Amino acid sequence: MACESTLPEEDLSCPVCCDIFKDPVLLSCSHSFCKACLQEFWKEKEWQECPVCRRKSSRSEPPNNRALKNLCEAFLQERRRRASAGSEVLCSLHGEKFKLFCLEHKQPICVVCRDSREHKKHDCIPIDEAVQDLKEELKPTLKSLQEKLEAFNKVKLTCDKTAQHIKSQAEDTEIKIKEAFEQVHQFLRKEEEAKIAALREEEEQKSQTMTVKIEEMSRQISSLSDTIRTIEEELEAEDISFLQNNNATVKRTQCPLPDPVRVSGALIDEAKHLGNLTFRIWEKMKEIVQYTPVVLDPNTVHSKLLCSMTWMGYDDSFVWRGEFQQRPDNPERLAQGWVMGSEGFTSGTHSWDIAIDDEFWFAGVATESINRSHPSDEVWGVSHVASFNTDYKKDFDYVYKVSSPNTETIYLPVRHKFTVKDRIRVQLDRDRGELSFYDIDNNTHIHTYTHTFTGRIFPIFSVCDGLSILPVRASVTVEQHS
């Protein structure tokens, strides 16, 4: 405190940088400067002179002013102690309150800093104005960040629900996989039991045949053995006895037994049981295996809809089914719920039948580059609309709407009986560029597009309640090679 009262801050400030001395040195003219400031000043001069009085210095390395250095350190230490003891933030160089804001350096300064060489040419404004300006600048940023935080929270909530749905999907899918394999296992076990039973039956029949044959052979062998033994005994008899008994022996041998005959087909028919066994089993699996020509991709479903995929079992068969349900967080009914097939086509002929459990629906194809936010602008297909939504008379029970990109919509009224559940066949000839639609129940052709499709073509559907992709029976074809 004593040093601060006897020596004002101006006496402890370097004339070059106007800050408290750092490593002060003393010239022969008695002026002191920061060592770094003096060296920097001398770099621009032809000779070494005092920055204040311009007197030439006789020494290129002026001595350190230790007394002044100690005073400066004591002054700064006292200032830091006073600043830490007070409630206000003070300038660490001058111990003054921050009253100004340097627009160049974007930092608060005190009035002494403003007059220093570092800031004297800079624009400064009062600290309260700078605070107000900065707050106004931050308000839009804060609002934007708050909106982004809200968006992140919503997405996170969606991700949390999606994660739960994924877990539920995985569990349900695992159950269905096990059920599908168990069905195959049951079929294979039944086939195995049937094949083994047929083998055992043949084994029993042929073993019984061989048992009868062996018993017959044993009787014949016994009879022959007796005859041979008798003849051998007679051959050893006296001449008279032999002559007396020979007549009876000759009679006995005049009716010999027939020659033994080998049993044909006695062995197990391995060809019947093992020949093409796996192929025959696979061919027979057609009775339980059905092929779904289109499998829906749940990742293409509208974000506000759920696409649940379940296997509906009836009549000992399974039908793949995709259902669209409103999300709990979106109770409003959407006009359209788009979903695409998981596999696209670049060539060949493809056909799929669908059953729609909804009055309003759409079925068709789309390109791989479709805008999934607004797919209706980039699809080819047929949909159903109620007749009261068109200009057609009421005697038309049903109206098909035919739409495709960059073409005028076509309405096709029909006079068949209205049914909520429609069965429609979509047939795509990718090579010829033809897309046809048929009413299965009424066996009628609805419409055929002719278009040169490019890239991969995907099935696409739109319903509110649900649809079924109807399965087809699998077929087995054997190719003969010469």
NORQUIBEL-V802238 format. One line per field, one symbol per residue. ss: DSSP state (H for helix, E for strand, L for the rest). psi: psi as a letter, one per 30 degrees, with the letter a starting at -180 (. if undefined). burial: # if it has 9 or more other C-alpha atoms within 8 Angstrom, else .. A space follows every 10 residues. Layout:
ss=???
psi=???
burial=???
This chain:
ss=LHHHHHLLHH HHELLLLLLE LLLEEELLLL LEEEHHHHHH HHHLLLLLEL LLLLLELLLL LLEELHHHHH HHHHHHHHHH HHHHHLLLLE LLLLLLELLE EELLLLEEEL HHHHLLLLLL LLLEEEHHHH HHHHHHHHHH HHHHHHHHHH HHHHHHHHHH HHHHHHHHHH HHHHHHHHHH HHHHHHHHHH HHHHHHHHHH HHHHHHHHHH HHHHHHHHHH HHHHHHHHHH HHHHHLLLHH HHHHHHHHHH HHHLLLLLLL LLLLLLLLLH HHHHLLHHHH HHHHHHHLLE ELLLLEEHHH LLLLEEEEEE EEEELLEEEE EEEEEELLLL LLLLLLLEEE EEEEELLLEE EEEEEEELLL EEEEEEELLL LLLLHHHHEE EEEEELHHHL LLLLLLLEEE EEELLLLLLE EEEELLLLLL EEEEEEEEEL LLLEEEEEEL LLLEEEEEEE LLLLLLEEEE EEELLEEEEE LEELLLLLLL LL
psi=eeefeejlee fgkkfefglk kjhklklfgg kklkeeeeee effgleljlk fefgkkkfkf illkieeeee eeeeeeeeee eeefflfkkl kfefglkjfl kjfefhlkll feeefleeff glkklkeeee eeeeeeefee eeeeeeeeee eeeeeeeeee eeeeeeeeee eeeeeeeeee eeeeeeeeee eeeeeeeeee eeeeeeeeee eeeeeeeeee eeeeeeeeee eeeeffllee eeeefeeeee eeffilllkk kkkkhflkie eeefkheeee eeefffffkk kjfkkkjffg kkfglkjkjl jjkkhglkkk kkkkkkkegi fkkkekjkkl lfklkfllkk kkkkkkhkek lkkalllfgk jfeifffhlk aklklkffga gllffjfkkk kkklkglkkk kjklglkkke jljkkkkkje efhkjlkkje eghlkelkkj kjkkakkkkk lkleellkjk llkklkkkkk k.
burial=..##....#. .###.##### #.#####... #####.##.. ##.....### ......#... ....#..##. ##.###.### ..#......# #..####### ###....### ####.##.## ...####..# .......... .......... .......... .......... .....#.... ......##.. #...#...#. .##..#...# ......#..# ......#... #..#...... .#..##..#. .......... .......... ..#....... #...##..## .######..# ##..####.. #.....#### #######... ......#### ##.##...#. ########## ########.. ....#..### #####.#... .....##### ####...... .###...... ########## ..######## .....#..#. .....##### ########## #.#....... ..
